[in-house]
């Protein structure tokens, strides 16, 4: 019986979604980044001891919008990120382009 080669995560992504730059892969990468950001927001909110409603009140928004953000179901404006991190959590927001 022949042994199958163990695939790296990158090789698996290439096989299942296409190589970097393809439409399917770009869509996956975007969803992954939105998920990562939504988890950062959720974690910071919990660390601050806030409910979704309290966060919404601090940034002048609705609880349902905070829920959609935390579930990665919406695109965020930079101004919203600033209000969340700086105004609500008292943290500085820095973006690094690599």
KATAQUI-V807218 format. One record per backbone hydrogen bond with DSSP energy under -0.5 kcal/mol. NH is the residue of the N-H (numbers start at 1). CO is the residue of the C=O. E is the energy in kcal/mol with one decimal. If there is no record, write none. Layout:
# KATAQUI-V807218
NH;CO;E + NH;CO;E
This chain:
# KATAQUI-V807218
12;8;-2.2 + 13;9;-2.5 + 14;10;-2.5 + 15;11;-2.3 + 16;12;-2.8 + 17;13;-3.2 + 18;13;-0.8 + 18;14;-1.2 + 22;19;-2.1 + 26;22;-2.6 + 27;23;-2.2 + 28;24;-1.9 + 29;25;-2.7 + 30;26;-2.3 + 31;27;-2.1 + 32;28;-2.4 + 33;29;-2.2 + 34;30;-2.4 + 35;31;-2.3 + 36;32;-2.3 + 37;33;-2.4 + 38;34;-2.6 + 39;35;-2.3 + 40;36;-1.8 + 41;37;-2.3 + 42;38;-2.4 + 43;39;-2.5 + 44;40;-2.4 + 45;41;-2.5 + 46;42;-2.3 + 47;43;-2.5 + 48;44;-1.8 + 49;46;-1.2 + 50;45;-2.4 + 55;51;-2.1 + 56;52;-2.5 + 57;53;-2.5 + 58;54;-2.1 + 59;55;-1.7 + 60;56;-0.7 + 60;57;-0.6 + 61;56;-3.0 + 65;62;-0.5 + 66;62;-1.6 + 67;63;-2.4 + 68;64;-2.1 + 69;65;-2.5 + 70;66;-2.8 + 71;67;-1.4 + 72;69;-1.6 + 73;68;-2.9 + 81;77;-1.9 + 82;78;-2.3 + 83;79;-2.2 + 84;80;-2.5 + 85;81;-2.8 + 86;82;-2.5 + 87;82;-1.2 + 88;83;-2.0 + 89;84;-1.3 + 90;86;-0.6 + 91;85;-3.0 + 94;92;-0.6 + 98;96;-0.5
